[in-house]
Structures are given as structure tokens and as C-alpha cells.
């Protein structure tokens, strides 16, 4: 049996004093819609392949606002960071992730095709990124969309991490395709049930799984052993199944006394992007 990594020893946010970022918009047409994404790359030339981190925003915020909230630039070091924009604005500012998802779902927006197209564009337009690993992150409605991508196009991604989200559609019953997945949630989140002791959540008639059930889907799909590594940092407790087929991992990170809001901490309390990046790092990012 493999030796468990130091799970839960999240690396707290640090100042990257020597790193500045170049920001630009990339645009493309998918399904007859002109769509955009915010792209962040290191301003100084990096002559090597970098990990690609794609963050899907929660509903009703712009890509730029999500970049400020889920500030991966503060924690990753050199990387390619991508913040795709949903169809917006206003009431339409969401992703078609299933039963949860307002106007985007009602209009059958091809968000799956859009996100895949964004990744292809980034790989073709950024030097050295043709075969770079992609790590997908998402918050709330964006987290549900990330789980939909894990279900429908798993070959695009090395791993997925979401906060305040479980799937809002049926993904091959309870056996999704194999994927490394980190589920993050707050104990006081009214929109995401942690386990069977939590009040159930239903979205437009669809009974959503709990976080514990969602993690269980991937533990089975990844053929993980029963060995679980555990750790904590500040208000965060993390469980991680590390002995899974294909060197995959499954994790659950829980913030005590945290609501649905994306945990954006500093000092002794880690942010959600810090815990997600620690998970991605353990998988080779």
C-alpha cells in the first residue's frame, strides 16, 4: 500500500513578490454565441510547460470578479489561469449544469462545448501548452458545471475541485467516469448537503446527492482502497482517499462554521483555492 501524503497540511496563501501576471481576453464562437474568457499568464516568459487551471464562477458574477474571489494567482506560482465567462448578464449569468441552472439550462446553452473549446484555444495559443495537464475548479453553479464536465468529457482534465457544489444531473447513475475529485463544503451551507444528517437539497424536482454521496461515487469509480488520510488546518478538516486506480485521489474538505460563500481567508485560515491547489499539486500540478 502506498504511503499517504501529508493530507490537510494546506499551504497557506503566500506573497509571490517576484511574479506578475499578464491579463487578456480570449473570444470564440460556440453554438452561435460569442463567448469570452479571462486568461492570466506569467508576464515574464516561461520556457516550459505550465499547469492550466480553469475556474468556473458561481452565478451572477463576471469572470474578472471570479478571478478576484478565487484568486489562484496568489497561490499557484507560474501557471496558466483561465476564467471562462458564462452567457450573462443578469438573470442569464449562469451555467447549464443541469436542474439547478436557470436560463442557461432553459436555453440549452452548449457550455460543455464552450469550455472544451476554451481549453483547445489556450493550448494552441500559449507557448508550450499543447499537452499541458488541465485542472478544473468551480464554485457553486460553476462547481456543478465542473462536475458535469467531469462526467461528459473526463479526458480533458487531470482533476476537478469544487466548493459548494454537487452534481445536478444524473451522471451514469452513481458510477461516473474515473476522475480525481475534491469536494469542498462548509458545515453551514444551506444549498449543499454535507451528509445524511444534513437537510436534503432538491433543485427543480431533482434530489441532489450529498457531498458524502458524491465523493462515494468517485471512490467507487476510481477503485479506491479503504485507506483514508486525514488532516486539518485551522477550520478545515480534509479526508483523502489516496490509494486509487491510475494514481487518482478523492478528497472531501470541510470548513467548520462556513456558509455557502467561497472561503477567502488569510493568515491561519486557508482559502478554498489554497486547499484546491494543494490537491492539484499532490496530483502533479
N, C-alpha and C positions, 0 to 999 in steps of 0.2 A: 504494500500500500504506500502511495506517495506521501511524503511529509507535507503537512498543511502549511501554507504560508501564514504570515502574521496578520490574519484577518482582523479587522477592526482597528488596526493601527493606522488610521487615516492620516494622511499628511496634511496638516493644516495649511490654509492659504498663506503663500509667501509672496514677497515682492520680487518681481523679475526686473530688477533695475536695468539690466543690460539688454532688454528685449523690447522693441517697439513693433507695432503692427500696422500693416497696410490694409486699408478697408476699401472695398469696391463692390459695386452691384454687378451681378450677372443676370441676364434676362434670357428667356427662351419661351417658345410657344408649345403648349401641350393641350390637346383636346380643344383647340380653337381659342384658348385663353393665353394672354401674355402674362407670364409669371416672372417673379424676381426672387433673388436670394442675396443675402449679405455674405460676403466672403472676406475672411481675415487670414492674412498670411504674414509671416515674419518680414519686416521691412528690409532687413539685410538678407542678401542672397544666401540660401542654404543649398549646398550642392549634394543633397542626399534625399532619399525618400522620407517623408514625414507621415505620421498618422493623420487620418482625416476624421474629424469629429463633427457629426451633423446633429444639431439641436433643433427639435421641433417645439415651437412655442405653444403655450396654452392659448385658449380662445381670447379674442378681443385685444390682442396686443400685436405690435409690429415686430418684424424681425430685429430691428435696431433696439427696441425695448427689451426683447428677449435676450439679446447679446449683453445688455447691461445687467439683467437679472441673473441669468445663467452664465456667469462670466467665466467661461473656460479659459480665456486669455490670461486670467490671473493665476491659473494653476497648472497649465499643461507644459509650459516651455514651448519650444518650437513645434508647431503643428499647423495643419490646415483646418480652420474652423469655418463651418458653413451653417448659416441660419436661414433656411428657406422661409418664404412668406406664404401664408395661406391666401385664400382668394380675396378676403376682406373687401372693403372695410365694413365697419359697423356690425349689423346682425349677421353678415356673411363671414365674419372673421373667425373661421374655424376650419377644422379638417374633417374630411369624410372618413371617420374611423368606425362607423357602424351606427348602432341605435342611438348613441349618445348625442348625435352631432349636427343638429340644426340644419341650416340652409345648405351647407356643403353636402350633407347626406341627401337632402331632398332633391338637390340638383344633380346628384350622381357625379360629382366632380372627380376627375381622374387624378387624385392626389398620389396614388401608388405610382402611376406613370410619371408624374411630375418629379417626385423625389428620386426615382431611379434615373430620370433624365438629368437632374441636377448633379448627381454623383458622376455620371458619364461626362458631363461638361467639365467638372472640376478636374477629373483625371486627365482629360485631354488638353486643358488649358494651363495647368500648373506644372512646371517642370518637375520631372522625377516621380510624378504621382500616378503613372499609368496602372500600376498594380498595387498601390498602397492599400493597407487594410483600412476599413471604414468602421467606425464605432458610432452607433446611433443612440441618441439620448432624446428624452421628451418629457414634457411636463403637462399633467392634466389631459386636456384634449389632445395635445401633441404627444403625450405618452401613450395614449390609446392608439394614435396613428402609428407610433413606433412599433407597438405590438402587432398592429395589422401588417406592417412591413415585414416583421419577423415571421409572420405567418405566410404571407403571399410571395415574398422574394428573399428568402433567407440567405441565398448565396451571395448577396451583396454585402453582408455585414459580418464582422468578426464577433460583435457582441452588442447587446442592447441594454440600456439602463433607463428606468423611468421613475418619476416621482408622482404620487397621487394618481395612479392610473392602473387599471386592469383592462383586459380586452372587453370590447362592447359589441362583439360579434362572435359567431361560432367558428373556431379555427380547428377544423378536423376533429371535432368532438373535444375530448380532453387530452389529445395527443398531438400537439403542434410539431412542426419540423424541429429537429435538433438545433439548439441555439444557446449560447451563453447569455443569461438574462439576470439582471439585478433589479429587484423590486424595492423601491424606497417609499416609505409612507410615514405619516405622523399618527400618533395614537388618538388624536382628537380630530381627525379628518372626517367630516360628515359625508363626504362624497366618495370615499374609498374605504371599504370594509377590510379591516386587518385580518380577522379570522372569524370563526363560527360564533364567537362571543360578541361580535360587533353587529349593530343593526344592519340588516341586508340592504343593498342598493339595487334599485331597478331603474333602467333607463328606457322609457317609451315601451314598456312591456317586456324588455329583455332583462332577465335576472343576472346581474353581473357576478362573476366569481369573486371570492375574497382574495386578498393578497396571498394568503397561505395556499389557497387552491391554485392560483396562477403559478406560484413557484412550484407547486407539486406537479403541475402539468409538465414543466420543463425538467424537473428532476427525473420524471419517468422518461420523457423523450430523449434526454441526454444519458440515460442509463447510469445515473449517479449511484455511487455506493452510499451506504448509510452513514459513513463518517462525515461529521459536520464540524467545521472550525468555527469558533465563536470569539468575539472580541467586542470592546466598547471604547468609545472616546466621547467624553462629555455626555450629552443626552442621547447619543446614538449607540444602539446595540446592533451588531451585524452577525448573521449566521451565513455561512457559505459552504456549499457542497463542492468540494474540490477534486474529488475522485470520480470524474465523469468521463464518458467515452469521448475520444477525439480531443482530449485536453481541455474540454469545456468546463465551465463552472456555472453554478446557480447561486444567487445570493438574495437575502432579504435584510434590508437595513431599516430600522425603526427609530424615529425621533420621538422621545418621550415628551408629552405635553405640546406637541406641534400640531397645527391645524393643516388645512389644505394648501396653505401658502408655501411656495418654494423656500426651503430653509436657506437663508442667506446670512451666514454667521461669520464672525471673525474671532481671533484670539483662541480661546479654549474650546469653542464650539464649531465643528466643521460644517461647511455648506454642502448642499446636495451635489454640486458639481465636483467638490473635492472628493466625496465618497465615490461618486461615479468614476472619476478619473483614476482613483486608486484601484477600482475594479478593472478598468480598462488596462491599466499598467500591469496588473497581475496576469493579463492575457497577452502581453507583448507590446502594448502601445508604447 
